[in-house]
Amino acid sequence: MSHPAAQDRIKAVQREARPTTVVNLRSVESYGESGNWFASIKVVAIIVFVVVGLSCAYWSCATGTA
């Protein structure tokens, strides 16, 4: 059997850990979600740069300025 003071200490630690766990889980969720958004933005930026590059190459060849 545990000492009553030890049981009270364990309960106090568990009570304090619950809000911390909730905050940490929310932080992990938002971190993962922001990672997905930033990855999507990077993919869109790469596609835009490829389209702009190809259009610049096409227009410079079409006008004969290359």
Secondary structure as the mmCIF struct_conf table of DSSP 4:
data_model
#
loop_
_struct_conf.conf_type_id
_struct_conf.id
_struct_conf.beg_label_comp_id
_struct_conf.beg_label_asym_id
_struct_conf.beg_label_seq_id
_struct_conf.end_label_comp_id
_struct_conf.end_label_asym_id
_struct_conf.end_label_seq_id
HELX_RH_AL_P HELX_RH_AL_P1 PRO A 4 THR A 63
TURN_TY1_P TURN_TY1_P1 GLY A 64 GLY A 64
#
